[in-house]
Amino acid sequence: MNLRNRVQLIGNLGSDPKVIEFENGKKVSFSLATNEFYTKDGKTVKNTTWHNLVAWNKTAELIGNNLKKGSEIVINGKLVNRSYDDKDGNKRYITEVVVNEVVFRSQKEAA
């Protein structure tokens, strides 16, 4: 069996993309909100999940130059788990989606 690490999300940017330039290329990081709706006790309930996303090089440049908070996008990518030491020396763990493809759905402004 050939299993793959593949993620597809449709949502809205929670913040303007933050572009950082490194010697080996550009990186962009941003948050994405995805929404699920369900009915509970006859009322529609919205459940929002926040995702941390990063992209590199040409994809990073495309996102950084064309998207802003509130933009609706579709992304394809993969999940990556990593750890780092914070300023107090504590080990922190983070799960990110590394974006390899993005489709712009709208350029609407955030409310």
MODELLER restraints for C-alpha pairs under 7 A, 6 or more apart:
rsr = mdl.restraints
at = mdl.atoms
rsr.add(forms.Gaussian(group=physical.xy_distance, feature=features.Distance(at['CA:5:A'], at['CA:78:A']), mean=5.47, stdev=0.5))
rsr.add(forms.Gaussian(group=physical.xy_distance, feature=features.Distance(at['CA:5:A'], at['CA:79:A']), mean=6.58, stdev=0.5))
rsr.add(forms.Gaussian(group=physical.xy_distance, feature=features.Distance(at['CA:6:A'], at['CA:77:A']), mean=5.83, stdev=0.5))
rsr.add(forms.Gaussian(group=physical.xy_distance, feature=features.Distance(at['CA:6:A'], at['CA:78:A']), mean=4.74, stdev=0.5))
rsr.add(forms.Gaussian(group=physical.xy_distance, feature=features.Distance(at['CA:7:A'], at['CA:76:A']), mean=5.66, stdev=0.5))
rsr.add(forms.Gaussian(group=physical.xy_distance, feature=features.Distance(at['CA:7:A'], at['CA:77:A']), mean=5.17, stdev=0.5))
rsr.add(forms.Gaussian(group=physical.xy_distance, feature=features.Distance(at['CA:7:A'], at['CA:78:A']), mean=5.25, stdev=0.5))
rsr.add(forms.Gaussian(group=physical.xy_distance, feature=features.Distance(at['CA:7:A'], at['CA:79:A']), mean=6.86, stdev=0.5))
rsr.add(forms.Gaussian(group=physical.xy_distance, feature=features.Distance(at['CA:8:A'], at['CA:75:A']), mean=5.55, stdev=0.5))
rsr.add(forms.Gaussian(group=physical.xy_distance, feature=features.Distance(at['CA:8:A'], at['CA:76:A']), mean=4.54, stdev=0.5))
rsr.add(forms.Gaussian(group=physical.xy_distance, feature=features.Distance(at['CA:8:A'], at['CA:77:A']), mean=6.50, stdev=0.5))
rsr.add(forms.Gaussian(group=physical.xy_distance, feature=features.Distance(at['CA:9:A'], at['CA:74:A']), mean=5.68, stdev=0.5))
rsr.add(forms.Gaussian(group=physical.xy_distance, feature=features.Distance(at['CA:9:A'], at['CA:75:A']), mean=5.41, stdev=0.5))
rsr.add(forms.Gaussian(group=physical.xy_distance, feature=features.Distance(at['CA:9:A'], at['CA:76:A']), mean=6.79, stdev=0.5))
rsr.add(forms.Gaussian(group=physical.xy_distance, feature=features.Distance(at['CA:10:A'], at['CA:34:A']), mean=6.39, stdev=0.5))
rsr.add(forms.Gaussian(group=physical.xy_distance, feature=features.Distance(at['CA:10:A'], at['CA:73:A']), mean=5.78, stdev=0.5))
rsr.add(forms.Gaussian(group=physical.xy_distance, feature=features.Distance(at['CA:10:A'], at['CA:74:A']), mean=4.42, stdev=0.5))
rsr.add(forms.Gaussian(group=physical.xy_distance, feature=features.Distance(at['CA:10:A'], at['CA:75:A']), mean=6.57, stdev=0.5))
rsr.add(forms.Gaussian(group=physical.xy_distance, feature=features.Distance(at['CA:11:A'], at['CA:32:A']), mean=6.02, stdev=0.5))
rsr.add(forms.Gaussian(group=physical.xy_distance, feature=features.Distance(at['CA:11:A'], at['CA:33:A']), mean=5.32, stdev=0.5))
rsr.add(forms.Gaussian(group=physical.xy_distance, feature=features.Distance(at['CA:11:A'], at['CA:34:A']), mean=4.59, stdev=0.5))
rsr.add(forms.Gaussian(group=physical.xy_distance, feature=features.Distance(at['CA:11:A'], at['CA:72:A']), mean=5.51, stdev=0.5))
rsr.add(forms.Gaussian(group=physical.xy_distance, feature=features.Distance(at['CA:11:A'], at['CA:73:A']), mean=5.77, stdev=0.5))
rsr.add(forms.Gaussian(group=physical.xy_distance, feature=features.Distance(at['CA:11:A'], at['CA:74:A']), mean=6.72, stdev=0.5))
rsr.add(forms.Gaussian(group=physical.xy_distance, feature=features.Distance(at['CA:12:A'], at['CA:32:A']), mean=5.48, stdev=0.5))
rsr.add(forms.Gaussian(group=physical.xy_distance, feature=features.Distance(at['CA:12:A'], at['CA:33:A']), mean=5.31, stdev=0.5))
rsr.add(forms.Gaussian(group=physical.xy_distance, feature=features.Distance(at['CA:12:A'], at['CA:34:A']), mean=6.84, stdev=0.5))
rsr.add(forms.Gaussian(group=physical.xy_distance, feature=features.Distance(at['CA:12:A'], at['CA:70:A']), mean=5.21, stdev=0.5))
rsr.add(forms.Gaussian(group=physical.xy_distance, feature=features.Distance(at['CA:12:A'], at['CA:71:A']), mean=5.33, stdev=0.5))
rsr.add(forms.Gaussian(group=physical.xy_distance, feature=features.Distance(at['CA:12:A'], at['CA:72:A']), mean=4.36, stdev=0.5))
rsr.add(forms.Gaussian(group=physical.xy_distance, feature=features.Distance(at['CA:12:A'], at['CA:73:A']), mean=6.31, stdev=0.5))
rsr.add(forms.Gaussian(group=physical.xy_distance, feature=features.Distance(at['CA:13:A'], at['CA:31:A']), mean=5.77, stdev=0.5))
rsr.add(forms.Gaussian(group=physical.xy_distance, feature=features.Distance(at['CA:13:A'], at['CA:32:A']), mean=4.55, stdev=0.5))
rsr.add(forms.Gaussian(group=physical.xy_distance, feature=features.Distance(at['CA:13:A'], at['CA:33:A']), mean=6.33, stdev=0.5))
rsr.add(forms.Gaussian(group=physical.xy_distance, feature=features.Distance(at['CA:13:A'], at['CA:68:A']), mean=6.83, stdev=0.5))
rsr.add(forms.Gaussian(group=physical.xy_distance, feature=features.Distance(at['CA:13:A'], at['CA:69:A']), mean=4.94, stdev=0.5))
rsr.add(forms.Gaussian(group=physical.xy_distance, feature=features.Distance(at['CA:13:A'], at['CA:70:A']), mean=4.96, stdev=0.5))
rsr.add(forms.Gaussian(group=physical.xy_distance, feature=features.Distance(at['CA:13:A'], at['CA:71:A']), mean=5.52, stdev=0.5))
rsr.add(forms.Gaussian(group=physical.xy_distance, feature=features.Distance(at['CA:13:A'], at['CA:72:A']), mean=6.66, stdev=0.5))
rsr.add(forms.Gaussian(group=physical.xy_distance, feature=features.Distance(at['CA:14:A'], at['CA:31:A']), mean=5.19, stdev=0.5))
rsr.add(forms.Gaussian(group=physical.xy_distance, feature=features.Distance(at['CA:14:A'], at['CA:32:A']), mean=5.44, stdev=0.5))
rsr.add(forms.Gaussian(group=physical.xy_distance, feature=features.Distance(at['CA:14:A'], at['CA:33:A']), mean=6.21, stdev=0.5))
rsr.add(forms.Gaussian(group=physical.xy_distance, feature=features.Distance(at['CA:14:A'], at['CA:69:A']), mean=5.42, stdev=0.5))
rsr.add(forms.Gaussian(group=physical.xy_distance, feature=features.Distance(at['CA:14:A'], at['CA:70:A']), mean=6.24, stdev=0.5))
rsr.add(forms.Gaussian(group=physical.xy_distance, feature=features.Distance(at['CA:15:A'], at['CA:30:A']), mean=6.31, stdev=0.5))
rsr.add(forms.Gaussian(group=physical.xy_distance, feature=features.Distance(at['CA:15:A'], at['CA:31:A']), mean=6.23, stdev=0.5))
rsr.add(forms.Gaussian(group=physical.xy_distance, feature=features.Distance(at['CA:15:A'], at['CA:68:A']), mean=6.76, stdev=0.5))
rsr.add(forms.Gaussian(group=physical.xy_distance, feature=features.Distance(at['CA:15:A'], at['CA:69:A']), mean=4.40, stdev=0.5))
rsr.add(forms.Gaussian(group=physical.xy_distance, feature=features.Distance(at['CA:16:A'], at['CA:30:A']), mean=6.82, stdev=0.5))
rsr.add(forms.Gaussian(group=physical.xy_distance, feature=features.Distance(at['CA:16:A'], at['CA:68:A']), mean=4.51, stdev=0.5))
rsr.add(forms.Gaussian(group=physical.xy_distance, feature=features.Distance(at['CA:16:A'], at['CA:69:A']), mean=4.61, stdev=0.5))
rsr.add(forms.Gaussian(group=physical.xy_distance, feature=features.Distance(at['CA:17:A'], at['CA:28:A']), mean=6.21, stdev=0.5))
rsr.add(forms.Gaussian(group=physical.xy_distance, feature=features.Distance(at['CA:17:A'], at['CA:29:A']), mean=5.79, stdev=0.5))
rsr.add(forms.Gaussian(group=physical.xy_distance, feature=features.Distance(at['CA:17:A'], at['CA:30:A']), mean=4.88, stdev=0.5))
rsr.add(forms.Gaussian(group=physical.xy_distance, feature=features.Distance(at['CA:17:A'], at['CA:64:A']), mean=5.64, stdev=0.5))
rsr.add(forms.Gaussian(group=physical.xy_distance, feature=features.Distance(at['CA:17:A'], at['CA:68:A']), mean=6.43, stdev=0.5))
rsr.add(forms.Gaussian(group=physical.xy_distance, feature=features.Distance(at['CA:18:A'], at['CA:28:A']), mean=5.34, stdev=0.5))
rsr.add(forms.Gaussian(group=physical.xy_distance, feature=features.Distance(at['CA:18:A'], at['CA:29:A']), mean=5.36, stdev=0.5))
rsr.add(forms.Gaussian(group=physical.xy_distance, feature=features.Distance(at['CA:18:A'], at['CA:30:A']), mean=6.40, stdev=0.5))
rsr.add(forms.Gaussian(group=physical.xy_distance, feature=features.Distance(at['CA:19:A'], at['CA:26:A']), mean=6.86, stdev=0.5))
rsr.add(forms.Gaussian(group=physical.xy_distance, feature=features.Distance(at['CA:19:A'], at['CA:27:A']), mean=5.72, stdev=0.5))
rsr.add(forms.Gaussian(group=physical.xy_distance, feature=features.Distance(at['CA:19:A'], at['CA:28:A']), mean=4.31, stdev=0.5))
rsr.add(forms.Gaussian(group=physical.xy_distance, feature=features.Distance(at['CA:19:A'], at['CA:29:A']), mean=6.72, stdev=0.5))
rsr.add(forms.Gaussian(group=physical.xy_distance, feature=features.Distance(at['CA:19:A'], at['CA:64:A']), mean=6.12, stdev=0.5))
rsr.add(forms.Gaussian(group=physical.xy_distance, feature=features.Distance(at['CA:20:A'], at['CA:26:A']), mean=5.79, stdev=0.5))
rsr.add(forms.Gaussian(group=physical.xy_distance, feature=features.Distance(at['CA:20:A'], at['CA:27:A']), mean=5.23, stdev=0.5))
rsr.add(forms.Gaussian(group=physical.xy_distance, feature=features.Distance(at['CA:20:A'], at['CA:28:A']), mean=6.16, stdev=0.5))
rsr.add(forms.Gaussian(group=physical.xy_distance, feature=features.Distance(at['CA:21:A'], at['CA:27:A']), mean=6.32, stdev=0.5))
rsr.add(forms.Gaussian(group=physical.xy_distance, feature=features.Distance(at['CA:25:A'], at['CA:57:A']), mean=5.34, stdev=0.5))
rsr.add(forms.Gaussian(group=physical.xy_distance, feature=features.Distance(at['CA:26:A'], at['CA:56:A']), mean=5.61, stdev=0.5))
rsr.add(forms.Gaussian(group=physical.xy_distance, feature=features.Distance(at['CA:26:A'], at['CA:57:A']), mean=4.71, stdev=0.5))
rsr.add(forms.Gaussian(group=physical.xy_distance, feature=features.Distance(at['CA:26:A'], at['CA:60:A']), mean=6.27, stdev=0.5))
rsr.add(forms.Gaussian(group=physical.xy_distance, feature=features.Distance(at['CA:26:A'], at['CA:61:A']), mean=6.96, stdev=0.5))
rsr.add(forms.Gaussian(group=physical.xy_distance, feature=features.Distance(at['CA:27:A'], at['CA:54:A']), mean=6.92, stdev=0.5))
rsr.add(forms.Gaussian(group=physical.xy_distance, feature=features.Distance(at['CA:27:A'], at['CA:55:A']), mean=5.72, stdev=0.5))
rsr.add(forms.Gaussian(group=physical.xy_distance, feature=features.Distance(at['CA:27:A'], at['CA:56:A']), mean=4.50, stdev=0.5))
rsr.add(forms.Gaussian(group=physical.xy_distance, feature=features.Distance(at['CA:27:A'], at['CA:57:A']), mean=6.23, stdev=0.5))
rsr.add(forms.Gaussian(group=physical.xy_distance, feature=features.Distance(at['CA:27:A'], at['CA:60:A']), mean=5.54, stdev=0.5))
rsr.add(forms.Gaussian(group=physical.xy_distance, feature=features.Distance(at['CA:28:A'], at['CA:54:A']), mean=5.52, stdev=0.5))
rsr.add(forms.Gaussian(group=physical.xy_distance, feature=features.Distance(at['CA:28:A'], at['CA:55:A']), mean=5.32, stdev=0.5))
rsr.add(forms.Gaussian(group=physical.xy_distance, feature=features.Distance(at['CA:28:A'], at['CA:56:A']), mean=6.43, stdev=0.5))
rsr.add(forms.Gaussian(group=physical.xy_distance, feature=features.Distance(at['CA:28:A'], at['CA:60:A']), mean=5.01, stdev=0.5))
rsr.add(forms.Gaussian(group=physical.xy_distance, feature=features.Distance(at['CA:28:A'], at['CA:64:A']), mean=6.68, stdev=0.5))
rsr.add(forms.Gaussian(group=physical.xy_distance, feature=features.Distance(at['CA:29:A'], at['CA:53:A']), mean=5.67, stdev=0.5))
rsr.add(forms.Gaussian(group=physical.xy_distance, feature=features.Distance(at['CA:29:A'], at['CA:54:A']), mean=4.38, stdev=0.5))
rsr.add(forms.Gaussian(group=physical.xy_distance, feature=features.Distance(at['CA:29:A'], at['CA:55:A']), mean=6.63, stdev=0.5))
rsr.add(forms.Gaussian(group=physical.xy_distance, feature=features.Distance(at['CA:30:A'], at['CA:52:A']), mean=6.20, stdev=0.5))
rsr.add(forms.Gaussian(group=physical.xy_distance, feature=features.Distance(at['CA:30:A'], at['CA:53:A']), mean=5.43, stdev=0.5))
rsr.add(forms.Gaussian(group=physical.xy_distance, feature=features.Distance(at['CA:30:A'], at['CA:54:A']), mean=6.54, stdev=0.5))
rsr.add(forms.Gaussian(group=physical.xy_distance, feature=features.Distance(at['CA:31:A'], at['CA:50:A']), mean=6.64, stdev=0.5))
rsr.add(forms.Gaussian(group=physical.xy_distance, feature=features.Distance(at['CA:31:A'], at['CA:51:A']), mean=5.57, stdev=0.5))
rsr.add(forms.Gaussian(group=physical.xy_distance, feature=features.Distance(at['CA:31:A'], at['CA:52:A']), mean=4.79, stdev=0.5))
rsr.add(forms.Gaussian(group=physical.xy_distance, feature=features.Distance(at['CA:31:A'], at['CA:53:A']), mean=5.86, stdev=0.5))
rsr.add(forms.Gaussian(group=physical.xy_distance, feature=features.Distance(at['CA:32:A'], at['CA:50:A']), mean=5.71, stdev=0.5))
rsr.add(forms.Gaussian(group=physical.xy_distance, feature=features.Distance(at['CA:32:A'], at['CA:51:A']), mean=5.16, stdev=0.5))
rsr.add(forms.Gaussian(group=physical.xy_distance, feature=features.Distance(at['CA:32:A'], at['CA:52:A']), mean=6.60, stdev=0.5))
rsr.add(forms.Gaussian(group=physical.xy_distance, feature=features.Distance(at['CA:33:A'], at['CA:48:A']), mean=6.30, stdev=0.5))
rsr.add(forms.Gaussian(group=physical.xy_distance, feature=features.Distance(at['CA:33:A'], at['CA:49:A']), mean=5.65, stdev=0.5))
rsr.add(forms.Gaussian(group=physical.xy_distance, feature=features.Distance(at['CA:33:A'], at['CA:50:A']), mean=4.65, stdev=0.5))
rsr.add(forms.Gaussian(group=physical.xy_distance, feature=features.Distance(at['CA:33:A'], at['CA:51:A']), mean=6.40, stdev=0.5))
rsr.add(forms.Gaussian(group=physical.xy_distance, feature=features.Distance(at['CA:34:A'], at['CA:48:A']), mean=5.64, stdev=0.5))
rsr.add(forms.Gaussian(group=physical.xy_distance, feature=features.Distance(at['CA:34:A'], at['CA:49:A']), mean=5.35, stdev=0.5))
rsr.add(forms.Gaussian(group=physical.xy_distance, feature=features.Distance(at['CA:34:A'], at['CA:50:A']), mean=6.57, stdev=0.5))
rsr.add(forms.Gaussian(group=physical.xy_distance, feature=features.Distance(at['CA:35:A'], at['CA:46:A']), mean=6.52, stdev=0.5))
rsr.add(forms.Gaussian(group=physical.xy_distance, feature=features.Distance(at['CA:35:A'], at['CA:47:A']), mean=5.61, stdev=0.5))
rsr.add(forms.Gaussian(group=physical.xy_distance, feature=features.Distance(at['CA:35:A'], at['CA:48:A']), mean=4.50, stdev=0.5))
rsr.add(forms.Gaussian(group=physical.xy_distance, feature=features.Distance(at['CA:35:A'], at['CA:49:A']), mean=6.42, stdev=0.5))
rsr.add(forms.Gaussian(group=physical.xy_distance, feature=features.Distance(at['CA:36:A'], at['CA:46:A']), mean=5.76, stdev=0.5))
rsr.add(forms.Gaussian(group=physical.xy_distance, feature=features.Distance(at['CA:36:A'], at['CA:47:A']), mean=5.14, stdev=0.5))
rsr.add(forms.Gaussian(group=physical.xy_distance, feature=features.Distance(at['CA:36:A'], at['CA:48:A']), mean=6.48, stdev=0.5))
rsr.add(forms.Gaussian(group=physical.xy_distance, feature=features.Distance(at['CA:37:A'], at['CA:44:A']), mean=6.58, stdev=0.5))
rsr.add(forms.Gaussian(group=physical.xy_distance, feature=features.Distance(at['CA:37:A'], at['CA:45:A']), mean=5.56, stdev=0.5))
rsr.add(forms.Gaussian(group=physical.xy_distance, feature=features.Distance(at['CA:37:A'], at['CA:46:A']), mean=4.61, stdev=0.5))
rsr.add(forms.Gaussian(group=physical.xy_distance, feature=features.Distance(at['CA:37:A'], at['CA:47:A']), mean=6.24, stdev=0.5))
rsr.add(forms.Gaussian(group=physical.xy_distance, feature=features.Distance(at['CA:38:A'], at['CA:44:A']), mean=5.64, stdev=0.5))
rsr.add(forms.Gaussian(group=physical.xy_distance, feature=features.Distance(at['CA:38:A'], at['CA:45:A']), mean=5.35, stdev=0.5))
rsr.add(forms.Gaussian(group=physical.xy_distance, feature=features.Distance(at['CA:38:A'], at['CA:46:A']), mean=6.74, stdev=0.5))
rsr.add(forms.Gaussian(group=physical.xy_distance, feature=features.Distance(at['CA:39:A'], at['CA:45:A']), mean=5.85, stdev=0.5))
rsr.add(forms.Gaussian(group=physical.xy_distance, feature=features.Distance(at['CA:52:A'], at['CA:96:A']), mean=5.03, stdev=0.5))
rsr.add(forms.Gaussian(group=physical.xy_distance, feature=features.Distance(at['CA:52:A'], at['CA:97:A']), mean=6.32, stdev=0.5))
rsr.add(forms.Gaussian(group=physical.xy_distance, feature=features.Distance(at['CA:53:A'], at['CA:96:A']), mean=5.41, stdev=0.5))
rsr.add(forms.Gaussian(group=physical.xy_distance, feature=features.Distance(at['CA:53:A'], at['CA:97:A']), mean=4.72, stdev=0.5))
rsr.add(forms.Gaussian(group=physical.xy_distance, feature=features.Distance(at['CA:53:A'], at['CA:98:A']), mean=5.93, stdev=0.5))
rsr.add(forms.Gaussian(group=physical.xy_distance, feature=features.Distance(at['CA:53:A'], at['CA:99:A']), mean=6.78, stdev=0.5))
rsr.add(forms.Gaussian(group=physical.xy_distance, feature=features.Distance(at['CA:54:A'], at['CA:96:A']), mean=6.97, stdev=0.5))
rsr.add(forms.Gaussian(group=physical.xy_distance, feature=features.Distance(at['CA:54:A'], at['CA:97:A']), mean=6.33, stdev=0.5))
rsr.add(forms.Gaussian(group=physical.xy_distance, feature=features.Distance(at['CA:54:A'], at['CA:98:A']), mean=5.04, stdev=0.5))
rsr.add(forms.Gaussian(group=physical.xy_distance, feature=features.Distance(at['CA:54:A'], at['CA:99:A']), mean=6.06, stdev=0.5))
rsr.add(forms.Gaussian(group=physical.xy_distance, feature=features.Distance(at['CA:55:A'], at['CA:98:A']), mean=5.68, stdev=0.5))
rsr.add(forms.Gaussian(group=physical.xy_distance, feature=features.Distance(at['CA:55:A'], at['CA:99:A']), mean=5.00, stdev=0.5))
rsr.add(forms.Gaussian(group=physical.xy_distance, feature=features.Distance(at['CA:55:A'], at['CA:100:A']), mean=6.80, stdev=0.5))
rsr.add(forms.Gaussian(group=physical.xy_distance, feature=features.Distance(at['CA:59:A'], at['CA:100:A']), mean=6.82, stdev=0.5))
rsr.add(forms.Gaussian(group=physical.xy_distance, feature=features.Distance(at['CA:69:A'], at['CA:109:A']), mean=6.97, stdev=0.5))
rsr.add(forms.Gaussian(group=physical.xy_distance, feature=features.Distance(at['CA:69:A'], at['CA:110:A']), mean=5.84, stdev=0.5))
rsr.add(forms.Gaussian(group=physical.xy_distance, feature=features.Distance(at['CA:70:A'], at['CA:108:A']), mean=6.31, stdev=0.5))
rsr.add(forms.Gaussian(group=physical.xy_distance, feature=features.Distance(at['CA:70:A'], at['CA:109:A']), mean=5.53, stdev=0.5))
rsr.add(forms.Gaussian(group=physical.xy_distance, feature=features.Distance(at['CA:70:A'], at['CA:110:A']), mean=4.26, stdev=0.5))
rsr.add(forms.Gaussian(group=physical.xy_distance, feature=features.Distance(at['CA:71:A'], at['CA:106:A']), mean=5.93, stdev=0.5))
rsr.add(forms.Gaussian(group=physical.xy_distance, feature=features.Distance(at['CA:71:A'], at['CA:107:A']), mean=5.11, stdev=0.5))
rsr.add(forms.Gaussian(group=physical.xy_distance, feature=features.Distance(at['CA:71:A'], at['CA:108:A']), mean=5.60, stdev=0.5))
rsr.add(forms.Gaussian(group=physical.xy_distance, feature=features.Distance(at['CA:71:A'], at['CA:109:A']), mean=6.79, stdev=0.5))
rsr.add(forms.Gaussian(group=physical.xy_distance, feature=features.Distance(at['CA:72:A'], at['CA:104:A']), mean=6.51, stdev=0.5))
rsr.add(forms.Gaussian(group=physical.xy_distance, feature=features.Distance(at['CA:72:A'], at['CA:105:A']), mean=5.25, stdev=0.5))
rsr.add(forms.Gaussian(group=physical.xy_distance, feature=features.Distance(at['CA:72:A'], at['CA:106:A']), mean=5.32, stdev=0.5))
rsr.add(forms.Gaussian(group=physical.xy_distance, feature=features.Distance(at['CA:72:A'], at['CA:107:A']), mean=6.91, stdev=0.5))
rsr.add(forms.Gaussian(group=physical.xy_distance, feature=features.Distance(at['CA:73:A'], at['CA:102:A']), mean=6.79, stdev=0.5))
rsr.add(forms.Gaussian(group=physical.xy_distance, feature=features.Distance(at['CA:73:A'], at['CA:103:A']), mean=5.62, stdev=0.5))
rsr.add(forms.Gaussian(group=physical.xy_distance, feature=features.Distance(at['CA:73:A'], at['CA:104:A']), mean=4.70, stdev=0.5))
rsr.add(forms.Gaussian(group=physical.xy_distance, feature=features.Distance(at['CA:73:A'], at['CA:105:A']), mean=5.08, stdev=0.5))
rsr.add(forms.Gaussian(group=physical.xy_distance, feature=features.Distance(at['CA:74:A'], at['CA:102:A']), mean=5.73, stdev=0.5))
rsr.add(forms.Gaussian(group=physical.xy_distance, feature=features.Distance(at['CA:74:A'], at['CA:103:A']), mean=5.05, stdev=0.5))
rsr.add(forms.Gaussian(group=physical.xy_distance, feature=features.Distance(at['CA:74:A'], at['CA:104:A']), mean=6.60, stdev=0.5))
rsr.add(forms.Gaussian(group=physical.xy_distance, feature=features.Distance(at['CA:75:A'], at['CA:99:A']), mean=6.39, stdev=0.5))
rsr.add(forms.Gaussian(group=physical.xy_distance, feature=features.Distance(at['CA:75:A'], at['CA:101:A']), mean=5.67, stdev=0.5))
rsr.add(forms.Gaussian(group=physical.xy_distance, feature=features.Distance(at['CA:75:A'], at['CA:102:A']), mean=4.51, stdev=0.5))
rsr.add(forms.Gaussian(group=physical.xy_distance, feature=features.Distance(at['CA:75:A'], at['CA:103:A']), mean=6.37, stdev=0.5))
rsr.add(forms.Gaussian(group=physical.xy_distance, feature=features.Distance(at['CA:76:A'], at['CA:99:A']), mean=5.91, stdev=0.5))
rsr.add(forms.Gaussian(group=physical.xy_distance, feature=features.Distance(at['CA:76:A'], at['CA:100:A']), mean=6.04, stdev=0.5))
rsr.add(forms.Gaussian(group=physical.xy_distance, feature=features.Distance(at['CA:76:A'], at['CA:101:A']), mean=5.14, stdev=0.5))
rsr.add(forms.Gaussian(group=physical.xy_distance, feature=features.Distance(at['CA:76:A'], at['CA:102:A']), mean=6.51, stdev=0.5))
rsr.add(forms.Gaussian(group=physical.xy_distance, feature=features.Distance(at['CA:77:A'], at['CA:97:A']), mean=6.17, stdev=0.5))
rsr.add(forms.Gaussian(group=physical.xy_distance, feature=features.Distance(at['CA:77:A'], at['CA:98:A']), mean=5.33, stdev=0.5))
rsr.add(forms.Gaussian(group=physical.xy_distance, feature=features.Distance(at['CA:77:A'], at['CA:99:A']), mean=4.32, stdev=0.5))
rsr.add(forms.Gaussian(group=physical.xy_distance, feature=features.Distance(at['CA:77:A'], at['CA:100:A']), mean=5.14, stdev=0.5))
rsr.add(forms.Gaussian(group=physical.xy_distance, feature=features.Distance(at['CA:77:A'], at['CA:101:A']), mean=6.71, stdev=0.5))
rsr.add(forms.Gaussian(group=physical.xy_distance, feature=features.Distance(at['CA:78:A'], at['CA:97:A']), mean=5.44, stdev=0.5))
rsr.add(forms.Gaussian(group=physical.xy_distance, feature=features.Distance(at['CA:78:A'], at['CA:98:A']), mean=5.40, stdev=0.5))
rsr.add(forms.Gaussian(group=physical.xy_distance, feature=features.Distance(at['CA:78:A'], at['CA:99:A']), mean=6.84, stdev=0.5))
rsr.add(forms.Gaussian(group=physical.xy_distance, feature=features.Distance(at['CA:79:A'], at['CA:95:A']), mean=6.81, stdev=0.5))
rsr.add(forms.Gaussian(group=physical.xy_distance, feature=features.Distance(at['CA:79:A'], at['CA:96:A']), mean=5.79, stdev=0.5))
rsr.add(forms.Gaussian(group=physical.xy_distance, feature=features.Distance(at['CA:79:A'], at['CA:97:A']), mean=4.64, stdev=0.5))
rsr.add(forms.Gaussian(group=physical.xy_distance, feature=features.Distance(at['CA:79:A'], at['CA:98:A']), mean=6.38, stdev=0.5))
rsr.add(forms.Gaussian(group=physical.xy_distance, feature=features.Distance(at['CA:80:A'], at['CA:95:A']), mean=5.69, stdev=0.5))
rsr.add(forms.Gaussian(group=physical.xy_distance, feature=features.Distance(at['CA:80:A'], at['CA:96:A']), mean=5.33, stdev=0.5))
rsr.add(forms.Gaussian(group=physical.xy_distance, feature=features.Distance(at['CA:80:A'], at['CA:97:A']), mean=6.14, stdev=0.5))
rsr.add(forms.Gaussian(group=physical.xy_distance, feature=features.Distance(at['CA:80:A'], at['CA:98:A']), mean=6.85, stdev=0.5))
rsr.add(forms.Gaussian(group=physical.xy_distance, feature=features.Distance(at['CA:81:A'], at['CA:94:A']), mean=5.82, stdev=0.5))
rsr.add(forms.Gaussian(group=physical.xy_distance, feature=features.Distance(at['CA:81:A'], at['CA:95:A']), mean=4.49, stdev=0.5))
rsr.add(forms.Gaussian(group=physical.xy_distance, feature=features.Distance(at['CA:81:A'], at['CA:96:A']), mean=6.46, stdev=0.5))
rsr.add(forms.Gaussian(group=physical.xy_distance, feature=features.Distance(at['CA:82:A'], at['CA:93:A']), mean=5.84, stdev=0.5))
rsr.add(forms.Gaussian(group=physical.xy_distance, feature=features.Distance(at['CA:82:A'], at['CA:94:A']), mean=5.57, stdev=0.5))
rsr.add(forms.Gaussian(group=physical.xy_distance, feature=features.Distance(at['CA:82:A'], at['CA:95:A']), mean=6.55, stdev=0.5))
rsr.add(forms.Gaussian(group=physical.xy_distance, feature=features.Distance(at['CA:83:A'], at['CA:91:A']), mean=6.63, stdev=0.5))
rsr.add(forms.Gaussian(group=physical.xy_distance, feature=features.Distance(at['CA:83:A'], at['CA:92:A']), mean=5.41, stdev=0.5))
rsr.add(forms.Gaussian(group=physical.xy_distance, feature=features.Distance(at['CA:83:A'], at['CA:93:A']), mean=4.30, stdev=0.5))
rsr.add(forms.Gaussian(group=physical.xy_distance, feature=features.Distance(at['CA:83:A'], at['CA:94:A']), mean=6.12, stdev=0.5))
rsr.add(forms.Gaussian(group=physical.xy_distance, feature=features.Distance(at['CA:84:A'], at['CA:91:A']), mean=5.65, stdev=0.5))
rsr.add(forms.Gaussian(group=physical.xy_distance, feature=features.Distance(at['CA:84:A'], at['CA:92:A']), mean=5.36, stdev=0.5))
rsr.add(forms.Gaussian(group=physical.xy_distance, feature=features.Distance(at['CA:84:A'], at['CA:93:A']), mean=6.60, stdev=0.5))
rsr.add(forms.Gaussian(group=physical.xy_distance, feature=features.Distance(at['CA:85:A'], at['CA:91:A']), mean=4.45, stdev=0.5))
rsr.add(forms.Gaussian(group=physical.xy_distance, feature=features.Distance(at['CA:85:A'], at['CA:92:A']), mean=5.94, stdev=0.5))
rsr.add(forms.Gaussian(group=physical.xy_distance, feature=features.Distance(at['CA:86:A'], at['CA:92:A']), mean=6.68, stdev=0.5))
